Amino acid sequence: MKFIKRSVFFILLPVFVFAVDKQKLLDCYEIFDQRKAELEAEAEKILEQKEALEALKNTYMALIKKKEEKLKKKEEEINATLKKIEEEKKLIQKLVKENKKILEAIKKAKLDKVAQSYAKMRPNNAANILQTMKEKDALEILQKLPPKTVAKIFAKMEPKKAAKLSEALLKIKDTHESD
């Protein structure tokens, strides 16, 4: 009987152990299934966040592209404006140059007329007027007059004033000769 009890025990023991192991195995499957469901939910959440991030990235890239196009357009407008300004600047410089030439021609013609007037004056009258003028203006007129007329005018001037104007005329002639 002892043998039978033992035999039954050994026969039932694996069934009991198997039943216990099966219960543990079923508990593990349940845990794994729960964990699997949790991981799948988290994976889906990550996937949704990834999609949202991708959509945000695409929106941001489209915005950057739009801003770059706008910036490029502004840059082209600025370059066109700068080019136009440069062209206008060149035109203005050309006009200024032409106007300076015209002004010089007018000034020369005017000075020639004034010099002709002084050449026709009596030396005494011309000397009195030239003595009272600014030295620069008097020199410009004297330069246009023939040397004989200048000599007659100097003869009628105060000696100090005539000497001063003579020295200034010499400096002007030296400057023109060295050019």
C-alpha positions as CSV (number, residue, x, y, z in Angstrom):
1,M,0.0,0.0,0.0
2,K,2.8,2.2,0.7
3,F,3.9,1.4,-2.7
4,I,0.6,2.4,-4.2
5,K,0.5,5.5,-2.3
6,R,3.9,6.3,-3.5
7,S,3.0,5.4,-7.0
8,V,-0.1,7.5,-6.9
9,F,1.9,10.4,-5.5
10,F,4.5,10.1,-8.2
11,I,1.8,9.9,-10.8
12,L,-0.2,12.8,-9.4
13,L,2.9,14.9,-8.6
14,P,3.7,15.6,-12.3
15,V,0.0,16.4,-12.9
16,F,0.0,18.7,-9.9
17,V,3.4,20.3,-10.9
18,F,2.2,20.5,-14.4
19,A,-1.0,22.2,-13.2
20,V,1.0,24.6,-11.0
21,D,3.4,25.3,-13.9
22,K,0.5,25.6,-16.3
23,Q,-1.1,28.2,-13.9
24,K,2.2,30.1,-13.8
25,L,2.5,29.8,-17.5
26,L,-1.1,31.2,-17.9
27,D,-0.2,34.0,-15.5
28,C,2.9,34.9,-17.5
29,Y,0.9,34.9,-20.7
30,E,-1.6,37.3,-19.1
31,I,1.3,39.5,-18.0
32,F,2.9,39.4,-21.4
33,D,-0.5,40.2,-23.1
34,Q,-1.0,43.1,-20.8
35,R,2.5,44.4,-21.4
36,K,2.2,43.8,-25.1
37,A,-1.0,45.9,-25.1
38,E,0.7,48.6,-23.1
39,L,3.7,48.6,-25.5
40,E,1.4,48.7,-28.6
41,A,-0.5,51.7,-27.1
42,E,2.8,53.5,-26.4
43,A,4.1,52.6,-29.9
44,E,0.9,54.0,-31.4
45,K,1.3,57.2,-29.3
46,I,4.9,57.5,-30.5
47,L,3.7,57.0,-34.1
48,E,1.1,59.7,-33.7
49,Q,3.7,62.1,-32.2
50,K,6.1,61.2,-35.1
51,E,3.3,62.0,-37.6
52,A,2.5,65.3,-35.8
53,L,6.2,66.2,-35.8
54,E,6.5,65.3,-39.5
55,A,3.5,67.5,-40.2
56,L,5.0,70.3,-38.2
57,K,8.3,69.9,-40.0
58,N,6.6,70.0,-43.4
59,T,4.7,73.2,-42.3
60,Y,7.9,74.8,-41.1
61,M,9.8,73.9,-44.2
62,A,7.0,75.3,-46.4
63,L,7.0,78.5,-44.3
64,I,10.8,78.8,-44.7
65,K,10.6,78.2,-48.4
66,K,7.9,80.9,-48.6
67,K,10.1,83.3,-46.6
68,E,13.1,82.6,-48.7
69,E,11.2,83.3,-51.9
70,K,9.9,86.5,-50.4
71,L,13.4,87.5,-49.4
72,K,14.8,86.6,-52.8
73,K,12.1,88.8,-54.4
74,K,13.0,91.7,-52.1
75,E,16.7,91.2,-52.9
76,E,16.0,91.3,-56.6
77,E,13.9,94.5,-56.1
78,I,16.7,96.1,-54.1
79,N,19.3,95.1,-56.7
80,A,17.2,96.6,-59.4
81,T,16.8,99.8,-57.4
82,L,20.5,99.9,-56.8
83,K,21.2,99.5,-60.5
84,K,18.8,102.2,-61.3
85,I,20.4,104.5,-58.7
86,E,23.8,103.8,-60.2
87,E,22.6,104.6,-63.7
88,E,21.0,107.8,-62.4
89,K,24.2,108.7,-60.5
90,K,26.3,108.3,-63.6
91,L,23.8,110.4,-65.6
92,I,23.9,113.1,-62.9
93,Q,27.7,113.0,-62.8
94,K,27.7,113.4,-66.6
95,L,25.3,116.3,-66.4
96,V,27.3,118.0,-63.6
97,K,30.5,117.7,-65.8
98,E,28.7,119.2,-68.8
99,N,27.2,122.0,-66.6
100,K,30.7,122.7,-65.2
101,K,32.0,123.0,-68.8
102,I,29.1,125.3,-69.7
103,L,29.6,127.3,-66.6
104,E,33.3,127.7,-67.3
105,A,32.5,128.8,-70.8
106,I,30.0,131.3,-69.6
107,K,32.4,132.6,-66.9
108,K,35.2,132.9,-69.5
109,A,32.9,134.8,-71.9
110,K,31.7,137.0,-69.1
111,L,35.3,137.6,-68.0
112,D,36.3,138.4,-71.6
113,K,33.5,140.9,-71.9
114,V,34.5,142.5,-68.6
115,A,38.2,142.6,-69.6
116,Q,37.2,144.2,-73.0
117,S,35.4,146.8,-71.0
118,Y,38.5,147.5,-68.9
119,A,40.6,147.5,-72.0
120,K,38.4,150.3,-73.4
121,M,38.5,152.4,-70.2
122,R,40.9,155.1,-69.5
123,P,43.9,153.6,-67.5
124,N,43.2,156.0,-64.6
125,N,39.5,154.9,-64.2
126,A,40.4,151.2,-64.6
127,A,43.2,151.5,-62.0
128,N,40.8,153.2,-59.5
129,I,38.2,150.4,-59.9
130,L,40.7,147.5,-59.8
131,Q,42.4,148.8,-56.6
132,T,39.1,148.6,-54.8
133,M,38.2,145.1,-56.0
134,K,39.0,141.8,-54.4
135,E,42.5,140.8,-55.4
136,K,41.4,137.5,-57.0
137,D,38.8,139.3,-59.2
138,A,41.3,142.0,-60.2
139,L,43.9,139.4,-61.1
140,E,41.4,137.5,-63.4
141,I,40.6,140.7,-65.2
142,L,44.3,141.8,-65.5
143,Q,45.2,138.3,-66.9
144,K,42.8,138.9,-69.8
145,L,44.2,142.3,-70.7
146,P,47.1,142.9,-73.1
147,P,50.4,143.6,-71.4
148,K,50.5,147.2,-72.7
149,T,47.1,148.0,-71.1
150,V,48.1,146.3,-67.8
151,A,51.3,148.5,-67.7
152,K,49.2,151.7,-68.3
153,I,46.8,150.6,-65.5
154,F,49.6,149.8,-63.0
155,A,51.2,153.2,-63.8
156,K,48.0,154.9,-62.6
157,M,47.6,152.7,-59.4
158,E,49.1,153.2,-55.9
159,P,52.6,151.8,-56.1
160,K,52.0,149.3,-53.2
161,K,48.8,147.9,-54.8
162,A,50.4,147.7,-58.2
163,A,53.4,145.8,-56.7
164,K,51.1,143.4,-54.9
165,L,49.1,142.7,-58.0
166,S,52.3,142.3,-60.1
167,E,53.7,139.7,-57.7
168,A,50.4,137.8,-57.7
169,L,50.4,137.9,-61.5
170,L,53.9,136.5,-61.6
171,K,52.9,133.7,-59.2
172,I,50.0,132.8,-61.4
173,K,52.2,132.7,-64.5
174,D,54.7,130.5,-62.7
175,T,52.0,128.2,-61.7
176,H,50.6,127.9,-65.2
177,E,54.1,127.4,-66.7
178,S,54.9,124.6,-64.3
179,D,51.7,122.8,-65.2
